[in-house]
Structures are given as structure tokens and as C-alpha cells.
Amino acid sequence: MSQRLLLREEAQDEISAAVAWYDERSAGLGDAFLAEVRRGLQAIEDNPHRYPVIRGRTRRLVLRRFP
């Protein structure tokens, strides 16, 4: 059973800004970024203990395609 992931408003805003930034670079790249973020968030939900804690209950997953 996966745990429910809580994404803070600041993180949501940062993701939205990154989508816009990538789309300015190349049409459709923002959508690819968002899809990669969603896959990463799902992976954390499915197996949170696989990813390191960086502070409190916050875990980190580094996306390979997007810095």
C-alpha cells in the first residue's frame, strides 16, 4: 500500500515555473518535464524508503533528464 504524498504549495509553484521555463526553450519540453516529475512523485509514493531523507519527512529523488 502506497503512502499519500504531500506536495507543498511552494513546490507546486516551482514545478509550474519549471514547466513554463522548459516550454520557452522548446515546445513540449515542459510537458515532458511534468511527466517525469509525476513519474518521480509516483515512485516516491510507491516506495518512499528507497529515497533519502533530506530534512524531517522530506525525501529527495533526482530526475536524470532534467537538472
Secondary structure, DSSP 8 states (H G I E B T S, - for coil): --------HHHHHHHHHHHHHHHHHSTTHHHHHHHHHHHHHHHHHH-GGGS-EEETTEE----SS--
